[in-house]
Amino acid sequence: MTPEELREDVPALHESTYLNFGAHGPSPRYVVEAASDFLAEHEYGSGVSDPYDTAFGAYRDVRERIAAFIGADADEIALTESTTDGINRIANAFEWEPGDVVVRTDLEHPAGILPWKRLESRGVEVRVLETTDGAIDTDEFADAVADAKLACTSATTWTHGTQLPVRELAEIASDSDAFSLVDAVQTPGQGAMDVHEWGADAVAAAGHKWLLGPWGSGFLYVDRKRANELTPGSIGYRSVTTPTADDIEYKHGAARFEIGTTSPAPHVGLVEAMDAIEEVGLETIETRIETLTDRLKDGVDGDRLLSPRAYDSGLVSIAGDDPDATVDRLAERGIVVRSLSSPEAVRVSVHAVSTASEIDLLLDVIGDRT
């Protein structure tokens, strides 16, 4: 499959100049059909087949597919609703005490901010590592995590599109006995990822952005050894080995972070989306995104370009005095992007299914009034 053929299968891309994949990636028809067909089979067939057997078989198959896609083992994958959901499942699995330290950067999405902000009322210290132009000073990070219990960082920053050195940060955290948690939602679908190579203790992500999967198709990787050391903050029949036993025995691995009855349909759609992305090829996708983002950056004055001039990802942030007004003006021309408040910018998300003519149209409209 070519990027052009993938684009042709996405109805939403026929309706506008869509450049907001960092927020939501519209799904191809067959992704939606896979999810809806499973839902119909699960519901309509429940009179002749066990709906729990059907659901649990789907859970198993999906975990195996996600694991293969991100370089994990199936027992290291928990199915979640979103990246936020996954981060919270990790945050709630620690016994926090006054004086404990959490480190995050000033580049984190609210998903990587709010769980720690809530802990501050319980006496937990949250250290915010200040960054420059979307990049982390690793020496400053090492100082910050020296006595930390947990460090939360991103793989690809949602503000600048910069790729952070995940493996190096995970090693630094490990040297200080700090749990390393990575928000990776901006990575799968626009570049290859290997969580074993990264070496982080946990990685939270979802399929509804660059993978072009449905909402609700989140996933959480947890290193099996670290998973077995954690006690989830929520519990349900999917978390434990024997739900009816007198004593609670959590399942080994990431499965302990799953809770109860959820529809497998979004994750079934995610499998179809992953298949399509791999059919196009992640190398092809990354090369095309680089070509298109280079074209975009060439049309932006250097002092307004907040993302790196050299290729890092499909996220390109452009500074402006009134980003919201610019987004509204672009929307009037059928161009979909989003605004950021910190930094004050318009963020353009370029996928392999985007086109050179869309980039040129965007540049023509924003002109010098971004």
N, C-alpha and C positions, 0 to 999 in steps of 0.2 A: 504494500500500500504506500502511496506517496502522500506527502502533506496535503497536496491539492485534493486527493481523493478523500482523505479524512475530513477535510473542510467541507466537501460537498455533502457529507453525511450528517452535518450539524445544522439543523434548521435555523437556529438562532443567528447563525453567521450570515444567513441570506437576508436578514432584516435590518442590519446596521453594520457600521464599521466598528467591530467589537474589539477593544484593546484593554480589557479589564480582567484578564485570566488570573491575576494575583488575588482577586476577590472571589471570582466564580468562573468556572470553566463550563460553558454550555455543553450538554452531552449530545453525542451522536444518536440517531434514531435507534440503532440496535442496542445501545446501552439502556435506554429507557425501556425498550421492548423486552430486554432480558429481565429487568427488574419487575416489570408489570406482568410478564408471563409467569415468573416464579410466584409472584403474589397470587395470581389467579389459580395456579396449580395448587399452591399451598392451602388456599381457602376453599376452593371448589372441590378439591379432592380429599378433604379432611373426613368425609363420610366413609371412605373406603381405604384410606391409608392414615397412618399415625402422623399427625402434624408435627409432633415433637421429633419423631425420627427423621422426618423430612427436613426440619429446621436444623437439627444437630448435624445431619449429614452435610448440609450447606455450610454451616459454621466451619466444619472440619476442612472442607474443600477450599473455602475462602482463605482460611489461615495459611494453608499450604501454598496457595497462589501468591498471597502477599509476601510470605516469607521468601519465596523464590525471587520475587521482584526486588526486594530490598536487601538481600544477602543475609537472611536470618534463618533460623530453624522454626518449624511450625509451632513448637511448644514455647517459643519466645514471643508469640503474637497474641495480643488480646484485641478483640473487636470492640470498637467504641463508636460513639456518634460523631465525634469531631476531635480536632487537636485540643481544643479547650477541655473537652471531656477527659482526654488522656492525661493532660497535665494535671488536672485536678485529682485523678485517680492516684497518681504518684504523690502529689502534695499531701493527700489525706491518708497516706499509708505510713507516715512517720509519726512518732510520738514526740511532738514538739514541746520544748521546755523554754522558759524564759532564759535569754542569753544565747540561744541557738542562733546561728548566722546563715542567712540565705544570700547568695550573690546572684544578681542579674545585671544585664547591661541596660543602657538607655535606648537600645535599639529594639527592645522586645515589643511584640504585639500585646494588647491587653490580655490575651490568653496567658502570656508569660509574666504578667504584672499583678493582676487582681488576686490570684490565689495567695501570693506572698504578702500583698497589702493587708489581706484579712488577718494573716498571722501576726502582724505587728501589734494588734490589740491584745495578743497573748504574750507579749514580751519578746517576740522573735525580732532580731535585728535584720533588716533588709538593706544590704549594701548595693548601691547602684553604681556600676562601673561606667564612667563617662568615656565616650568614644569620639573619634574624629573622622569625619567623612565616611561613616559607616564601617570603620575598621577598629579592631581591638588591639591594644598594646598588651602583648602576652605577659610581659614582666609585671605590668600593673594588675593583670588578671591573677597572676600567681600570688601577688601580695594580698589581693582581696580574698582569695579562697583559702589562705593559709590555715585559718581556723574555722572554716565554714562547714556546715552540715550538708549543704546542697548548692549546686551552681546550675542556673538555668540560662541557656544561651540558644541562639538560633543557628541554623545551618546556612540559610539564605535570608538576609535581612529584608523585611517587608518595606522598610523605609528607603533604602538605597539600592537594594538588589545585590549587595555585596556577598561574596561567599566567605564565611568565616572558617578558620582552621579548626574544624571540629575535632579531628584526631589529636592535634596538639593541645587543645583546651581540655579534652577528656583526660589526656595523660597528666596534665598539670593538676586537674581536680583529683585524680586518683592518687597522685603523690602526696596530696594533703588529706587523703581519706574523705574527700567530699564526693557525694553522689552527683553524677553528671547527667543532667536532663536536657534534651535537645528538642526544640521546636523546629521540625523539618518540613512543615506543610508547604513551603514554597519550593521544595526541591523535587519530589517525585513527579515525573511527567515532563520535566524540561531538562533533566540531567540524570545520569546514573547515580545510584547511591548504594553503599555497602555498609550496613550498620556494624558488621563484625570488624570491618576495616576501620571504621570510625572509632570503635572502642568505647563509646558512651554507655552508661548504665541503662538509660532508657531514652527512647526516641518516640515522640508523638507526631502524628501526621494525619492526613485525610485525603480523600480522593476527589473532592469536588472542585479543585482548582485546575492545575496543569494536567492532571490525568483525565479530565473531562468526565469524571464519574458523578454519581448522584450525591445530593446532600444526604448526610447520615452515614456515610461510608468512611468513618474514621478508623484508625488502627494505632496500636501502641506496641512498640517493641520494648521488652524488658529482658536484659541479660538474665539467664535462668538462675544463676547463683544469687544475684542480687534480688531477684523476684522472691526467692524462697526465704530471704531475710526480712521481707516486708509483710506487714499485716494490713490488708486493705481496709479503708475506712468505711466501706459499704460491703454488704455480704448478701448473697442469694444462692439459689440452688445450683447455679453454674459455677460458683466460686469454690465449692467444697467437694470432697470426694463422695461423701454419703450424706445427702441433705437430711435424712431422718435419724441420723446417729445422735446419741446423747452428747458426745463431744464433737467440737468443731475441728475438722481437719481440712485445711485449705489444699486445693490442688497444687501440684508442683508447677513451677514456671508461671508464665504470664496469664494462664487461664484463671488464676485466682482473682484477677482483676475484672473478669466478666461477672455479671450479676444475675440477671433474670431474663424474662421473656422479651425478646426484641425481634423485629422482622428482619430476616436475612436479605430481603429484597434489595436494599441499597447496596449491600456488599456483593450480591450476585451481579448487579449492574457494574460494580467496580471491577470485577474480574473481566467482564467484557471490555471495559475501558482499558485495562492494563494490556489485554490481548491486542487491542488496536494500536496502542502506543508502541508496543514491542514489534508489531508488524511493520510500522513505519520505521522504527529503529531509533533508539535514543541518540546515537551518534548523528544520524541524519537530522533529528529534531534539534539537537544542540547547534549543529553547523548552520542550519537555516535561521535559528533564532539569532545567532551571532551576526550573520549577514544582515538581517533586518534591523537589529539594534544598532549596528554600525551605521546603517543608512540614516536612522533616526538621529543618532548622536552627531553625525556630520552636519545636520541641519539645525543644531542647537548651539548657541553661543557658549563658549567655555565657562563663563562666569555664572551661567544659569544651570548648567548640567551638574546635578548633585551626585549622580551615580558615576562610577569609574568610567573614564574614556575608553579604556580597554575592556573587552568583554568579560563579564562576570555572570550575568543571568539575563532573563527576559524582562526584568523590572528596571525601568528607567524613570528616574525622578527629575523633574524640571522645576526649578525655583520660579516663583511668581508672587506678585503682590496680593492677588485675590484669587487663589486657586478655585474656590467654590464658584465664582463667577465664570471662570474659564471653563470649568466642567459643564456648567449650564449652557454656555455658548456653544461648546462642542456638541452637547446633546441635541441642540436645535438643528445641527447639521447631520445628526444621525451617527455621531462618533461617541463611543462609550469608553470613558476613562474614569479615574477617581481622583479626589483631592486628599492631601495629607495636611495635618495641622502642625506636626513636628517631625521633620522640617516642613516649612510652609511651601508646598509644592503640588504640582500635578504629577500623578504617577501613571505611567503608560506601561501596560503589560503586554509584551509581544510574544506570541506563540509561533510555533512552526506553521500553524494553519493561518497565520496572518499573511498579508500580501504587501508587496512593495508599493502598490498603488494606494493602499490604506495608509502606509507610513507617509507617503507624499501628500495625501489629502490632509492628514493631521498637521503636518508642518505648514501647509498652506493656510490652514485656518488659525492656528495659534499665532503665527507670525511673530511680531515683537510685542504682543500684548498679553503674554502669559502671566 
